[in-house]
Amino acid sequence: MSQKIPDSNTKLLLRHEDEIKKEPSTCGYRQRLISQEDDNVAAWAHTVEIDGAKPHYHKLATELYYVLEGEGQIVLDGKEKEVRKGSMVHIPPGVVHGAVGKMKVLVIGIPDIDDSDVYYPS
């Protein structure tokens, strides 16, 4: 079995959450661990402290939510689903999503999500 070896131009990244500033986001407060804007990568990863997330959707991006702490409900196209520490949620493009409760979530966006791909239902 062959293994792809990165060329010398591949950018390796190491970040520590406690060294990244928090900033407001649609879902609460986020810390950008890896982002297209800063790192020129194919996906992004943020930790997000959710305290009630405003319903929104993305036309292009898929999101993966992994609950690190807390519990509550994730709302997917109007249906509430219970989540807790250790829950993983796949949110495809076009699915209106939000959250109820307080939790800390690792969110991975594929491809990178920027402000031009955040939409709010009317």
Secondary structure per residue as TSV (DSSP state, phi and psi in degrees):
chain	resnum	aa	ss	phi	psi
A	1	M	-	360.0	129.1
A	2	S	-	-88.3	154.0
A	3	Q	-	-127.0	130.6
A	4	K	-	-75.3	128.2
A	5	I	-	-105.6	124.9
A	6	P	-	-60.2	143.3
A	7	D	-	-75.9	172.1
A	8	S	T	-68.7	-11.3
A	9	N	T	-89.7	-5.5
A	10	T	-	-66.7	130.0
A	11	K	-	-88.8	119.2
A	12	L	-	-93.9	140.9
A	13	L	-	-125.6	141.3
A	14	L	-	-141.8	121.5
A	15	R	-	-129.9	152.2
A	16	H	-	-117.3	123.0
A	17	E	G	-53.1	-40.0
A	18	D	G	-71.5	-3.5
A	19	E	G	-107.4	5.3
A	20	I	S	-110.4	132.7
A	21	K	-	-70.9	148.9
A	22	K	-	-85.4	145.2
A	23	E	E	-140.3	151.5
A	24	P	E	-64.9	147.7
A	25	S	E	-143.2	177.6
A	26	T	T	-56.5	-32.7
A	27	C	T	-102.3	-6.3
A	28	G	E	149.6	-118.1
A	29	Y	E	-124.7	135.7
A	30	R	E	-122.3	159.6
A	31	Q	E	-127.4	121.4
A	32	R	E	-80.4	98.6
A	33	L	E	-72.3	-48.3
A	34	I	E	-141.2	134.3
A	35	S	-	-146.7	150.0
A	36	Q	H	-59.1	-43.2
A	37	E	H	-55.8	-42.7
A	38	D	H	-95.3	-27.3
A	39	D	H	-121.0	-9.1
A	40	N	-	53.8	57.9
A	41	V	-	-120.0	168.7
A	42	A	S	-78.4	-21.5
A	43	A	S	-141.5	168.6
A	44	W	E	-125.1	160.7
A	45	A	E	-138.6	123.8
A	46	H	E	-129.1	148.5
A	47	T	E	-93.6	139.6
A	48	V	E	-131.3	127.2
A	49	E	E	-90.9	104.8
A	50	I	E	-91.9	131.2
A	51	D	E	-136.9	67.3
A	52	G	E	81.8	111.4
A	53	A	E	-108.7	127.4
A	54	K	E	-62.5	130.5
A	55	P	E	-57.5	133.0
A	56	H	E	-158.1	174.2
A	57	Y	B	-150.4	169.8
A	58	H	-	-126.8	137.6
A	59	K	S	-82.8	-27.8
A	60	L	S	-110.2	-36.7
A	61	A	-	-93.0	146.2
A	62	T	E	-98.5	142.2
A	63	E	E	-120.4	143.8
A	64	L	E	-117.0	126.2
A	65	Y	E	-111.1	128.5
A	66	Y	E	-122.3	118.4
A	67	V	E	-77.8	117.9
A	68	L	E	-89.4	-38.3
A	69	E	E	-148.0	153.6
A	70	G	E	85.1	-169.3
A	71	E	E	-160.7	168.2
A	72	G	E	162.8	-149.6
A	73	Q	E	-127.8	140.1
A	74	I	E	-100.4	136.5
A	75	V	E	-106.8	117.7
A	76	L	E	-120.0	113.4
A	77	D	T	49.1	43.7
A	78	G	T	85.0	-4.2
A	79	K	E	-105.7	126.1
A	80	E	E	-84.1	133.7
A	81	K	E	-126.3	132.1
A	82	E	E	-67.9	137.0
A	83	V	E	-133.5	155.0
A	84	R	E	-153.2	177.4
A	85	K	T	-50.2	128.2
A	86	G	T	95.6	-6.6
A	87	S	-	-77.1	142.9
A	88	M	E	-121.8	132.8
A	89	V	E	-127.6	131.7
A	90	H	E	-102.6	124.3
A	91	I	E	-121.9	102.9
A	92	P	-	-73.3	164.3
A	93	P	T	-55.2	143.6
A	94	G	T	89.0	-12.8
A	95	V	-	-84.2	120.6
A	96	V	-	-72.6	126.2
A	97	H	E	-138.0	152.1
A	98	G	E	-160.6	-171.2
A	99	A	E	-150.1	153.4
A	100	V	E	-124.8	131.3
A	101	G	E	111.7	175.5
A	102	K	E	-108.1	126.7
A	103	M	E	-158.7	158.5
A	104	K	E	-111.6	127.9
A	105	V	E	-129.5	138.9
A	106	L	E	-87.6	120.9
A	107	V	E	-113.6	126.8
A	108	I	E	-115.5	126.9
A	109	G	E	-109.8	131.1
A	110	I	E	-132.1	119.1
A	111	P	S	-68.9	-171.6
A	112	D	-	-53.7	138.8
A	113	I	-	-100.3	128.0
A	114	D	-	-119.6	175.8
A	115	D	G	-59.3	-23.6
A	116	S	G	-75.1	-9.3
A	117	D	G	-114.6	28.5
A	118	V	-	-116.5	120.4
A	119	Y	B	-125.9	146.8
A	120	Y	-	-114.6	130.0
A	121	P	-	-64.6	148.3
A	122	S	-	-88.4	360.0
